[in-house]
Amino acid sequence: MSKSFTLLLGAAALTLSGAARAEAPMSVVASFSILGDMVEEVGGEHVDVTTLVGPDGDAHVFSPSPTDARAVGEADLFVVNGLHFEGWLDRLVEASGYEGPVVVASRGIDALSFDEEREERSSDHEGHDHDAGHDHDHDHDHDHSEHAGHDHGPEDPHAWQDLQNGKQYVANIRDALVAADPEHAADYRRNAEQYVGAMDTLDAEVHRRIGAIPEANRVLITNHDAFGYFANAYGLDVLSPVGLSTAAEPSAAGMAKLIEQIQARNVKALFLENMTSPALLEQLADETGVTIGGTLYAGALAAEGEASTYLGMFRHNVDTLTEALKD
């Protein structure tokens, strides 16, 4: 083989290697499964997504591993929820040595404030009156005595539970991908537009289907308080034994008050969450005689099936609620 031919082969190999590197997908780390799905929808073939807290995982009690720190340190982009949802975030970024962009997907959202809600609930609810001092369209009641000191701030971080907020998440993810990889900006914008269109369609369906449930039946009781945005957007009342953290424990007084409310409201069903222990809800079911109406997905997607995507999660939850709460 001639020297010139060998040089040509070497040059061709270098060219192919450079092209392969140029076409390699961007490495994106998402803090939990719902964000991971959103990034995949917007990024498409141009992103390689690693999710730290996977399907059925609980971000409230997550403890990052050295492998997680390495994944973040090697990422091109790190997408997080914000609103103090990831209490371990600062420690992880510091341990990883990551210096790239941290994309806060909830940026620009009008967050629900628990400080305001605590003031609204300063007196016990003897009845139920949507117009009595409520800024939101739902009654959002639980015991906060075990919540003090948790990493969450005064704002509810579960903002993705309103599809209109989901659109803002998508806009923030789209803009971050465009900034990091402008070569594929048109693809990111097109994917985001289609995704937002699907959210608008589903949002209208959720309003219609929840609105068809008799108003007296629209009471949502789950293991912990993760459905405030959903209830606020779609017209349900939320009662829960504990606050935002799945690691919290209800007080005896809080449980007694909740049982009284369940009986007074003639609650139709209780709902499990996929990432929490069923023990608390099973205790409530035993003590009140109210059946468990199914499993809802709040802070994590399912490993498989319909609820394994963000939009599929919404469909599953609405199917479960409407079946259990109908007359």
N, C-alpha and C positions, 0 to 999 in steps of 0.2 A: 504494500500500500504506500503510495507516495506521501511525502511530507505535506504537500499542499492539500491533498484529499483529506488527510487526517485533521489538518487545521480547519477545513470546511466542516467536517463532522463535529468538531469541538464547538465551532461557532453556532452551528445549528442546534446543538444540545443546549448551549447557554441561552439561545433565543427561546427555545421551547420551555426551558426551566423558568425564565423570566415571565413568559406568558402564563404559565401555570400559577406562578405566584400572584400575578396580577388578577387572575380570575378566582383565586381562593376566596371563599366567603369570609365576611367579616366576623370576627369572634365577639359574641355578645353574651354577657352573663346577666340573667334576670334573677331577682331575689326570690321569687316564688312562682308557682305554676301558672297562675292567671296572667301574670306579666309575661312569662315565657311564651304562652300561646299568642298573646297580642303581638309580641315582637316577631314571631314566626309568620303571623298573618301579614304584617306590614312589610317585613324584610324579604319574605319568600326565599328564593334560591340564593340570594346574596348574603344571607346570614347563617352562621352556625351558632345555635343558641344552647347555652348551658344554664340549667335552672338549679338554684341552690336548694330551695325547699320544694321538693317534688310533689306529685299528685298524692292526695290524702295526707300530706305533711302539714305540721302545725308550726307556722312561723313564730307563734308566741313563745314556744319553748325550744326553738331551734338553737343548736350550738354548732357554729361553723368548725369544720375540721381543717387540718393542714392542706388537704386536697382542695377544699373550697377556697382557701386563701390563695393557693397556687393558681386556680382557675381565674380568680379575679385579677391577680397580678399579671396574668398573661393576656387579659381581655383587651379588645379595642374599645369596648363600650360596656358600662355597667348600669343597668336599669333597675331602679328601686321604686317602691311605692311612695315613701315619704310619710309625713304626718305621724312620725314616731312609730310606724308599724314595725319596722325592723330595729328592735332595741339593741341588736348586736352589730349594727351597721358600721359605726365608727371604729369599733375595735377590729372588725374584719378588714376594713380598708387600710388601717394602720398596719396590721399584721401582714397584709398582702404586698405592701409597697406600691399599690396601684396609684398611678398619677394621671390617668386618663379622665375623660368626662364621666361624671355621675349624673345620670338622667333621672330626675324626680318626676315620675309619670303623673302624679297627682297635682303638679304645679298648675295654678290657675283655677283650681276647683274651689267653690264656696263650701268649705268644710262645715259639718254640723259640730256645734260646740257643746261639750258635755257640761261645762260650767253653767251655761245658760239653761240647759235642760234640768240640771240639779236644782236651780232656783225655781223653775216651773213646777218641780215635783216636791217642793219644800213641805207641802201639806199632803196628807194621804188623800187618795182619790176615793171619795165615797160613791160617786157615780161615774158617769163618763160623758164629758161634754167637750166636743171638739173646739168650741168657741171660747172656752174659759181660760184665757191667758196663754194659749198655745200659739207660738210662732209657726209651728209646723203642723202638718195635717194628720199627725198621729200622736197617740199617747205612748210614751217611751219610758217604761218604769221598771227599775230593778234596784237591788240593794247594792250600794257602793262601798259598804264598810270594809270589804276585803280587797278593794281595788287600790287603796292608797299605796303609793310607792312603786307601782308597776311602771314599766318603761314608757307606756303610752302617755302622750301629752293630753291637754284638755280637749283635743279635737278627735272625733271619730275617724279612724283611718280607713274604714272599710268602704271607701267612696265608690269603688267599682260596682257596688250593688245597685247603682242607678245607671241605666244604660246611657243616659245623657252625659253623665260623668265619664263613662267608658269612652265616649267620643273624644273627650278632652285628653284622656290617656293616650288614645291613638294619635291625636295631633302632636302631642309631645314626643312620642316615640318616632313618628314620621320625621319631625324636624330634626331630631338627634341623628337619625340614620342619614338624612340628606346632608347634614353638616359633616358627618364623619366620612361619607362616601358619596360625594356629589356626582360621580360618574354614573351612578344608578338612581339619581334623584327622580327621574320620570317614573321608574318602576315603583319606588316607594310611595310616591304621590298617588299613582293609579291604584295600588293595592289598598292604601288608606282610604281613598274615596269609596271604593267598593265595600270595604269593611264597614265604614260609617253608614253607608246606605243600608246594609243588612241590619245594623243596630237600630236605625230609625224604623225599619219595617217591624222588627221584633218588639221595639218599645211600644208601638201602637197596639200590637197584639197583646202585650202584657197588660196595658191599661184596659183594654176591652175585656179580657178574661178575668182579671181581678175585680173589675167593676161589676161583673156579672155575679159575683159571690154576694149573697145577702149581707147587708152592711153589719148586722149584728154578729155575723160569723167571722168577720175579718179581724181575728185576733191571732197573732203569731207568737208562739212560745217555743223557744229553742234553748239549747244548753247555755249559750252565752250571747252577749249582746252584739251581734254582727250584722243585723238586718235593719239598722236605723235608716240608712239611705233608701233601701228598698221600700220600707214602710212609708217613708216620707214621700217618695215619688209616686207610689201606686195605691196609697190609701188603705193601709192596714195599721192596726195597733200592735205595738211590740211589748211583750212582758218577758222578762228573763230572770233566772235566779241569781246570776252574777253579771259583772260588768264586761268590759272589753276582753279581758284576758281569759283564755281557756284554763290557765293555771290557778285562777281565783277559786275560792270556796265560798258558798253562800253562808250567811249567818242564819242561826235558827229563827230569828225574828223575820229576816227577809224571806225565808222559806214559808213561814206561817202566813205572812202577808200575801205572798204569791198564791198560796192555796186558797185563801179567802177570795182573792180576785178571780181565780179560775172558777170557783163555785158561783160567785156573784154574777159573773159574765156568761155563765153557761157555755164555757169554752168547748168547741167541737173536737179539737185534736191538739196533740203536742207533736213537736217535730225534732227528730234527732239531727245532728250534724255529722258529716262524714269524718271529721278529724278529731272528734271528741268522744270521751267515754259515754256510753249510754246510761250509766248508773244513776245519774241525777234525774234524768227524764223518766227513767223506769220507776224511781222512787215517787216522783210526782204523779205518775200514772196510777201507781198502787194506792196512793193516798187520796186521790180525787176521783178515781174511776174513769178518767178521760183516756181515750185510746191514743196510741202513738200513730200518727198519720203517715209516717214515712221519713225518709232521710233527705235533708236539704244540704246544698253545697254553698258554703259561705266564703271561707278563706283559702280553699284549695280545690282544685279540680279532681275529678275521678281518674283513676289509672287507666280506665277503658270505658267504653260505652258513650252514651249521649253526653254525659256531663264531663267528658274529657276535654272539652273546649269551653271557652268563655261563653259563647252564644248558646252552646248546648247545655251548659250549666243553668242558664236562665230558663230555657225551655223545660228542662227537667224540674226545676223548682216550681215553676208555674203549674205544670202538670200535677205535681204532688199536692200543691196547695189547693188547687181548684177541686181536685177529687176528694180531698179530705174535708174541706170546709163547705162544700155544697150542702143544701138541705136534703 
